[in-house]
Amino acid sequence: MSGRTALVAALASAFGVSAAVGVNQLRSQEQGRAKVETVQIVVAAVDIPRGVTLTNDLVKTYSWPQGHVPPGAMTKVEDVLERAVSSPLVKDEPVLSAKLSGKDAGRGLAALVSPGMRAFTIHTPTVASGVAGFILPGNRVDVLLTVGKLLQYRDPTGLEASTTTLLQNLEILAVDQRLDAPSDNKVDPKDLRSVTLLVTPDQAAKLSMAQNLGTLHLTLRNPEDVVAAATQPVTLNDLRFYQEGPQNAPEVSEPAAASDEEAVAAAPTPVVRQLKIRTLRGRQSGLVRIQLGE
């Protein structure tokens, strides 16, 4: 065997060994993939807005790694049908039981009202500003009550106007007829006619009384801010008797004391006291002045 032939044979043998090793590694990877167990879960077939009732064309099943299935993931399509979603779902997102209404909750807004809670609608112009249209379904707000001049309902302090933080950290179920946020995440304030809040029965009673007594305002909260703020009512006295002083106000010096000569010069001139007597002699009258002593 010549040297060239031996070299070719050696290279062929080396390439053959490399190919065999590569094939074995590929088979090992495929076998490793085959060992990953999956489970069928229900996912969103399309983007699903908040409050929509699920139907067959909105969901599908998908093979999900068994070790990474989200808690509460639904595994059967029939278990999610005719149930409303309480928060928006994006395409291919797993459908979780926590994001679904009850099976017998019905459709529309009622499906979003959890047991023991109530939906209470505040109509404009009772809602004064609506945070310039930035209040959206799913946001959390505080409710402020501004009371003007009261007659038969005047408070014990006798004040006729005040603003009070009535309720805190309430969820907005709907803005007008919308259960989900618009694509631009903003509502035109001109179109803001009502806001529906998720409240307890006692809170609903307070809102009913409040909107008949004054004007309701909403303030937007950060969704992660769940701590109730300690607030005090603001009255006219708080606005009337408080004024910030000007910055760097010049100091006013007291006037210098007057000297003795200036004091004498400034002394008032004594007033001469006179007594006036009117006289009458026949048809002639006269006036007599008599100077009195000090």
C-alpha positions in Angstrom: 0.0 0.0 0.0 1.4 3.3 -1.0 1.7 6.2 1.4 -1.1 8.1 -0.4 -3.5 5.2 -0.2 -2.8 4.8 3.5 -3.5 8.5 4.1 -6.8 8.4 2.3 -7.8 5.3 4.2 -6.9 7.0 7.5 -9.0 10.1 6.7 -11.9 8.0 5.6 -11.8 6.1 8.9 -11.6 9.3 10.9 -14.6 10.8 9.1 -16.6 7.6 9.6 -15.9 7.7 13.3 -17.0 11.3 13.6 -20.2 10.6 11.7 -21.0 7.7 13.9 -20.4 9.8 17.0 -22.7 12.6 15.6 -25.5 10.1 14.9 -25.3 8.7 18.3 -25.5 12.1 19.9 -28.5 13.1 17.8 -30.3 9.9 18.8 -29.5 10.6 22.4 -31.0 14.1 22.1 -34.1 12.7 20.4 -34.5 10.1 23.1 -34.1 12.9 25.7 -36.9 14.9 24.1 -39.1 11.9 24.0 -38.7 11.5 27.7 -40.3 15.0 28.4 -43.9 14.3 29.4 -46.6 16.7 28.3 -50.2 17.4 29.2 -53.0 19.0 27.2 -54.2 22.3 28.6 -56.6 25.0 27.3 -55.1 28.2 25.9 -56.6 31.2 24.1 -56.8 30.8 20.4 -57.0 34.6 19.9 -56.7 37.7 22.0 -59.8 37.7 24.3 -61.0 41.0 25.9 -62.1 41.2 29.5 -65.7 40.2 30.1 -66.1 38.0 27.0 -67.8 34.6 27.4 -65.7 31.8 26.1 -66.9 29.7 23.1 -65.3 26.9 21.0 -63.7 29.3 18.5 -61.9 31.3 21.2 -60.0 28.5 22.9 -57.9 25.4 21.9 -55.8 22.7 23.5 -52.0 22.8 23.5 -49.3 20.3 24.6 -47.6 21.8 27.7 -44.6 20.4 29.6 -46.1 18.6 32.6 -43.5 20.0 35.0 -44.3 23.6 33.9 -48.1 23.7 33.9 -49.3 26.9 35.6 -51.3 26.4 38.8 -55.1 26.4 38.0 -54.6 25.7 34.3 -57.8 24.3 32.7 -57.3 20.9 30.9 -60.7 20.4 29.3 -62.4 22.7 26.8 -65.9 21.9 28.0 -65.0 23.2 31.5 -64.3 26.7 30.2 -67.2 27.2 27.8 -69.9 29.7 28.6 -67.7 31.3 31.3 -66.6 34.9 31.2 -62.9 36.0 31.6 -62.3 38.5 34.4 -59.1 39.8 32.8 -57.8 40.0 29.2 -56.1 36.9 27.6 -53.5 37.1 24.9 -53.2 34.4 22.2 -51.7 31.1 23.4 -52.0 32.2 27.0 -53.1 29.4 29.4 -56.7 29.7 30.6 -56.6 29.7 34.4 -59.5 29.0 36.7 -58.8 32.2 38.7 -59.5 34.3 35.5 -62.9 32.7 34.9 -66.3 33.5 36.3 -68.5 30.8 37.8 -70.2 28.3 35.6 -73.7 29.7 36.4 -72.6 33.4 36.6 -74.2 34.2 33.2 -73.0 36.6 30.7 -71.9 40.3 30.6 -71.3 42.4 33.6 -73.0 40.1 36.1 -70.5 37.4 35.4 -67.7 39.7 36.7 -69.4 40.4 40.1 -68.0 37.9 42.6 -70.3 36.4 45.2 -71.1 38.7 48.1 -70.3 41.8 46.0 -72.3 44.3 44.1 -71.9 46.5 40.9 -72.8 50.1 41.6 -73.0 52.7 38.7 -72.2 56.3 39.2 -73.7 58.6 36.5 -72.1 61.8 35.2 -72.1 64.7 35.9 -72.0 63.2 39.4 -68.5 61.9 38.5 -66.8 65.3 38.1 -63.6 64.6 36.1 -62.9 60.9 35.8 -59.1 61.7 35.9 -59.3 63.3 32.4 -60.4 60.0 30.8 -57.6 57.9 32.0 -59.8 55.7 34.2 -60.2 52.3 32.6 -62.0 49.0 33.4 -59.8 47.1 35.8 -58.3 50.2 37.4 -58.6 50.8 41.1 -59.7 54.2 42.5 -60.7 56.1 45.6 -64.0 57.9 45.8 -64.1 61.5 47.2 -67.4 63.2 48.2 -67.6 67.0 48.0 -70.6 68.4 49.8 -71.7 72.0 49.2 -74.2 74.0 51.3 -76.3 71.7 53.3 -79.5 72.6 55.1 -81.3 69.8 56.9 -78.2 67.5 56.7 -75.7 69.9 58.2 -73.0 68.2 60.2 -72.6 68.7 64.0 -69.7 71.1 63.5 -71.9 73.5 61.6 -69.6 73.6 58.5 -71.5 73.9 55.3 -69.0 72.5 52.8 -66.3 69.7 52.9 -64.6 67.0 50.9 -64.1 63.6 52.4 -62.4 60.4 51.1 -65.5 58.2 51.2 -64.2 54.8 49.9 -60.7 53.5 49.0 -59.3 50.9 46.6 -62.4 50.1 44.6 -62.2 48.1 41.3 -63.7 49.6 38.2 -65.9 47.0 36.5 -66.9 49.1 33.5 -66.7 52.6 32.0 -69.9 53.4 30.2 -70.8 50.2 28.4 -67.1 49.0 28.1 -65.9 46.0 30.1 -62.4 46.2 28.6 -59.9 48.9 28.0 -59.7 50.5 24.6 -56.7 49.9 22.4 -55.2 53.4 23.2 -55.8 52.9 26.9 -57.8 56.2 27.1 -61.5 57.2 27.2 -62.7 60.5 25.8 -63.9 62.5 28.8 -66.8 63.8 26.6 -68.0 60.2 26.2 -67.7 59.4 30.0 -71.3 59.0 31.1 -71.0 56.4 33.9 -68.5 54.4 35.9 -69.5 51.1 37.5 -67.6 50.0 40.7 -67.3 46.7 42.4 -68.4 47.3 46.0 -69.9 45.6 49.1 -73.6 46.0 49.9 -72.6 48.6 52.7 -70.4 50.5 50.3 -73.3 50.6 47.7 -75.5 52.2 50.3 -72.9 54.8 51.1 -72.5 55.7 47.4 -76.3 55.9 47.0 -76.6 58.4 49.8 -73.4 60.3 48.8 -74.4 61.0 45.2 -77.7 62.5 46.3 -75.9 64.8 48.8 -73.0 66.1 46.8 -70.5 65.5 43.9 -68.4 62.3 43.6 -64.8 62.5 42.3 -62.5 59.6 41.5 -58.8 59.5 42.1 -56.7 56.8 40.4 -54.5 54.4 42.5 -51.5 52.4 41.6 -52.7 48.7 41.5 -49.9 47.7 43.8 -50.9 50.3 46.4 -53.3 48.4 48.6 -52.7 50.2 51.9 -55.6 52.4 53.1 -54.5 56.0 53.5 -55.3 57.9 56.7 -57.1 61.0 55.5 -59.1 63.9 57.2 -62.0 65.8 55.7 -61.1 69.1 54.2 -63.4 72.0 55.0 -63.7 75.7 54.1 -61.8 76.6 57.2 -58.8 74.6 55.9 -58.7 76.7 52.8 -59.8 80.0 54.3 -57.3 80.3 57.1 -54.2 78.8 55.6 -52.0 80.7 53.2 -48.3 80.0 52.5 -46.1 83.0 53.1 -44.0 84.5 50.3 -40.5 83.0 50.0 -37.7 85.3 51.2 -40.1 87.9 52.5 -38.3 91.1 53.6 -38.1 91.7 57.3 -40.1 94.7 58.5 -38.1 96.8 61.0 -39.9 98.5 63.9 -40.0 102.3 63.8 -37.4 104.1 65.9 -38.4 105.7 69.1 -39.0 109.5 68.9 -36.7 111.8 70.7 -37.8 114.1 73.6 -37.8 117.2 71.3 -39.8 115.4 68.6 -42.2 114.2 71.3 -42.7 117.8 72.6 -43.2 119.1 69.0 -45.7 116.4 68.3 -47.7 117.1 71.4 -51.3 118.0 70.6 -52.3 121.7 70.9 -54.6 122.2 73.9 -58.2 122.9 73.0 -59.7 126.1 74.2 -63.1 125.4 75.8 -65.9 128.0 75.2 -69.4 128.4 76.3 -71.8 129.9 73.7 -74.9 131.8 75.0 -77.5 133.0 72.6 -79.3 136.3 73.7 -82.6 137.7 72.6 -83.4 141.5 73.0 -86.8 142.2 71.5 -86.4 141.2 67.9 -82.6 141.2 67.9 -80.6 138.1 68.8 -77.0 137.9 69.7 -74.3 135.4 70.7 -72.1 135.7 73.7 -68.9 133.6 74.0 -67.4 132.9 77.5 -64.0 131.3 77.6 -63.7 128.6 80.3 -60.7 127.6 82.2 -58.8 124.3 81.8 
